[in-house]
Amino acid sequence: MKITEQAKGYIQQTMKDNNVNTLRFYGIAGCCGVNLGVGLQEAEEHDVIEQINGVQIAIHPDVKDQLNNVTIDVEEQDGEMGIILDGYNPSSCC
């Protein structure tokens, strides 16, 4: 996983605004298996903690492989900034 400089700044500011120091990736049970969830929240017991481009990331082992070739970036849509996951290909079977 990589984080662009623009995304780093956005994530760090959002973390500061929300008094959280971790971006967490986790699994959500879906009809086709585990889907990817992301949020500003503290790491949980089984998470793998990594520092990527100065950002603390927690990744639950169930979704770690889904993030191997992902670059976190930001984009503006309808006047709102948000992160995007370039290279993430969610499974779709429903």
Backbone as CSV, one residue per row, in Angstrom:
resi,resn,N_x,N_y,N_z,CA_x,CA_y,CA_z,C_x,C_y,C_z
1,MET,0.846,-1.173,0.000,0.000,0.000,0.000,0.894,1.240,0.000
2,LYS,0.394,2.250,-0.722,1.080,3.535,-0.776,0.077,4.628,-0.426
3,ILE,0.593,5.769,0.015,-0.238,6.933,0.300,0.395,8.129,-0.385
4,THR,-0.364,8.819,-1.239,0.171,10.000,-1.913,0.381,11.121,-0.897
5,GLU,1.194,12.094,-1.258,1.445,13.233,-0.363,0.160,14.022,-0.097
6,GLN,-0.671,14.196,-1.131,-1.927,14.918,-0.956,-2.843,14.162,0.016
7,ALA,-2.918,12.836,-0.135,-3.744,12.032,0.764,-3.177,12.064,2.182
8,LYS,-1.868,12.033,2.303,-1.236,12.093,3.623,-1.681,13.352,4.366
9,GLY,-1.607,14.498,3.708,-2.005,15.752,4.337,-3.469,15.745,4.734
10,TYR,-4.321,15.249,3.842,-5.763,15.192,4.123,-6.046,14.261,5.304
11,ILE,-5.451,13.079,5.294,-5.677,12.100,6.360,-5.175,12.632,7.696
12,GLN,-3.964,13.194,7.712,-3.417,13.711,8.965,-4.271,14.845,9.527
13,GLN,-4.767,15.730,8.676,-5.619,16.815,9.156,-6.948,16.265,9.678
14,THR,-7.520,15.303,8.979,-8.778,14.699,9.411,-8.584,13.963,10.733
15,MET,-7.456,13.277,10.891,-7.158,12.598,12.158,-7.071,13.618,13.293
16,LYS,-6.371,14.716,13.029,-6.221,15.758,14.048,-7.587,16.338,14.417
17,ASP,-8.410,16.628,13.421,-9.741,17.191,13.657,-10.630,16.259,14.470
18,ASN,-10.423,14.941,14.326,-11.256,13.946,15.001,-10.578,13.300,16.209
19,ASN,-9.379,13.797,16.547,-8.634,13.290,17.702,-8.420,11.767,17.638
20,VAL,-8.037,11.293,16.446,-7.764,9.878,16.208,-6.413,9.799,15.522
21,ASN,-5.636,8.762,15.824,-4.311,8.686,15.204,-4.114,7.474,14.297
22,THR,-5.205,6.802,13.923,-5.081,5.596,13.104,-6.162,5.552,12.029
23,LEU,-5.751,5.206,10.818,-6.681,4.894,9.734,-6.772,3.379,9.710
24,ARG,-7.981,2.849,9.887,-8.145,1.400,10.038,-8.918,0.809,8.870
25,PHE,-8.395,-0.309,8.350,-9.052,-1.102,7.320,-9.511,-2.405,7.964
26,TYR,-10.756,-2.777,7.704,-11.339,-3.953,8.355,-12.329,-4.617,7.404
27,GLY,-12.783,-5.800,7.780,-13.713,-6.542,6.957,-15.148,-6.361,7.402
28,ILE,-16.042,-6.355,6.420,-17.474,-6.315,6.656,-18.064,-7.525,5.939
29,ALA,-18.766,-8.362,6.678,-19.361,-9.553,6.069,-20.388,-9.148,5.018
30,GLY,-20.266,-9.733,3.836,-21.191,-9.443,2.742,-21.667,-10.725,2.102
31,CYS,-22.477,-10.590,1.086,-23.051,-11.771,0.427,-21.982,-12.602,-0.290
32,CYS,-20.852,-11.982,-0.629,-19.813,-12.686,-1.387,-18.534,-12.877,-0.577
33,GLY,-18.615,-12.757,0.722,-17.431,-12.883,1.555,-17.189,-11.586,2.304
34,VAL,-15.927,-11.268,2.492,-15.549,-10.098,3.284,-15.339,-8.891,2.383
35,ASN,-16.068,-7.812,2.654,-15.898,-6.544,1.949,-15.011,-5.629,2.775
36,LEU,-14.420,-4.651,2.122,-13.482,-3.745,2.768,-14.210,-2.567,3.406
37,GLY,-13.886,-2.308,4.662,-14.355,-1.122,5.367,-13.156,-0.292,5.777
38,VAL,-13.331,1.017,5.887,-12.237,1.897,6.297,-12.805,2.979,7.200
39,GLY,-12.049,3.342,8.224,-12.505,4.386,9.128,-11.376,4.941,9.967
40,LEU,-11.635,6.090,10.563,-10.698,6.673,11.522,-11.041,6.088,12.882
41,GLN,-10.295,5.089,13.286,-10.538,4.432,14.561,-9.281,3.727,15.033
42,GLU,-9.234,3.505,16.323,-8.072,2.847,16.911,-7.974,1.399,16.433
43,ALA,-6.757,0.885,16.441,-6.511,-0.502,16.060,-7.205,-1.439,17.037
44,GLU,-7.578,-2.590,16.520,-8.155,-3.624,17.361,-7.146,-4.743,17.552
45,GLU,-7.494,-5.691,18.386,-6.560,-6.700,18.890,-5.747,-7.425,17.824
46,HIS,-6.345,-7.855,16.745,-5.625,-8.678,15.759,-5.086,-7.877,14.577
47,ASP,-5.262,-6.575,14.583,-4.815,-5.738,13.468,-3.298,-5.714,13.352
48,VAL,-2.840,-5.564,12.123,-1.421,-5.339,11.828,-1.246,-3.824,11.731
49,ILE,-0.281,-3.273,12.459,-0.041,-1.833,12.470,1.155,-1.535,11.573
50,GLU,0.979,-0.566,10.665,2.056,-0.149,9.770,2.125,1.369,9.726
51,GLN,3.308,1.893,9.478,3.499,3.322,9.205,3.745,3.435,7.711
52,ILE,2.870,4.126,7.014,3.023,4.296,5.579,3.020,5.788,5.284
53,ASN,4.132,6.281,4.781,4.286,7.699,4.466,3.891,8.585,5.646
54,GLY,4.268,8.149,6.851,4.016,8.943,8.046,2.619,8.821,8.619
55,VAL,1.793,7.918,8.079,0.428,7.718,8.566,0.344,6.340,9.211
56,GLN,-0.210,6.295,10.424,-0.391,5.011,11.093,-1.634,4.321,10.532
57,ILE,-1.430,3.094,10.053,-2.484,2.307,9.434,-2.650,1.024,10.234
58,ALA,-3.895,0.668,10.527,-4.224,-0.615,11.142,-4.992,-1.423,10.110
59,ILE,-4.577,-2.673,9.920,-5.210,-3.519,8.911,-5.583,-4.849,9.550
60,HIS,-6.864,-5.176,9.481,-7.289,-6.481,9.982,-6.770,-7.544,9.007
61,PRO,-6.269,-8.667,9.518,-5.697,-9.703,8.644,-6.635,-10.206,7.548
62,ASP,-7.955,-10.162,7.772,-8.913,-10.648,6.768,-8.890,-9.833,5.480
63,VAL,-8.414,-8.584,5.542,-8.444,-7.726,4.354,-7.055,-7.318,3.870
64,LYS,-6.015,-7.763,4.545,-4.649,-7.340,4.209,-4.304,-7.604,2.742
65,ASP,-4.648,-8.779,2.228,-4.304,-9.116,0.842,-5.025,-8.231,-0.174
66,GLN,-6.183,-7.699,0.185,-6.944,-6.832,-0.729,-6.251,-5.482,-0.930
67,LEU,-5.294,-5.154,-0.060,-4.663,-3.833,-0.092,-3.252,-3.837,-0.660
68,ASN,-2.782,-4.971,-1.148,-1.395,-5.087,-1.608,-1.007,-4.065,-2.667
69,ASN,-1.840,-3.838,-3.655,-1.480,-2.957,-4.772,-2.292,-1.668,-4.776
70,VAL,-2.700,-1.221,-3.605,-3.561,-0.050,-3.476,-2.740,1.196,-3.170
71,THR,-3.127,2.294,-3.804,-2.580,3.609,-3.469,-3.732,4.454,-2.950
72,ILE,-3.562,4.983,-1.742,-4.570,5.868,-1.164,-4.325,7.265,-1.703
73,ASP,-5.364,7.862,-2.261,-5.289,9.219,-2.788,-6.552,9.950,-2.342
74,VAL,-6.673,11.209,-2.692,-7.879,11.985,-2.381,-8.438,12.564,-3.665
75,GLU,-9.752,12.794,-3.621,-10.388,13.486,-4.730,-11.583,14.265,-4.186
76,GLU,-11.954,15.257,-4.941,-13.108,16.071,-4.579,-14.297,15.641,-5.422
77,GLN,-15.420,15.462,-4.761,-16.647,15.116,-5.471,-17.792,15.885,-4.823
78,ASP,-18.500,16.658,-5.616,-19.613,17.481,-5.131,-19.180,18.409,-3.996
79,GLY,-17.964,18.943,-4.110,-17.465,19.894,-3.122,-16.920,19.279,-1.845
80,GLU,-16.906,17.957,-1.761,-16.412,17.254,-0.581,-15.156,16.466,-0.930
81,MET,-14.154,16.546,-0.056,-12.933,15.763,-0.233,-13.123,14.403,0.431
82,GLY,-12.498,13.400,-0.141,-12.534,12.064,0.445,-11.417,11.221,-0.118
83,ILE,-11.114,10.141,0.583,-10.053,9.267,0.091,-10.617,8.307,-0.951
84,ILE,-9.741,7.923,-1.855,-10.050,6.898,-2.842,-8.956,5.844,-2.771
85,LEU,-9.278,4.648,-3.170,-8.321,3.540,-3.137,-8.023,3.104,-4.559
86,ASP,-7.019,3.737,-5.164,-6.616,3.368,-6.526,-6.032,1.962,-6.508
87,GLY,-6.500,1.137,-7.407,-6.000,-0.230,-7.502,-6.809,-1.238,-6.705
88,TYR,-7.808,-0.753,-5.972,-8.663,-1.693,-5.212,-9.760,-2.192,-6.115
89,ASN,-9.881,-3.503,-6.193,-10.903,-4.142,-7.024,-11.781,-5.019,-6.148
90,PRO,-12.898,-4.472,-5.681,-13.773,-5.276,-4.830,-14.369,-6.444,-5.615
91,SER,-14.560,-7.552,-4.923,-15.197,-8.686,-5.592,-16.686,-8.402,-5.708
92,SER,-17.248,-8.878,-6.775,-18.675,-8.676,-6.991,-19.272,-9.965,-7.513
93,CYS,-20.190,-10.511,-6.761,-20.822,-11.756,-7.203,-22.319,-11.726,-6.978
94,CYS,-22.826,-10.660,-6.410,-24.267,-10.589,-6.089,-25.074,-10.067,-7.251
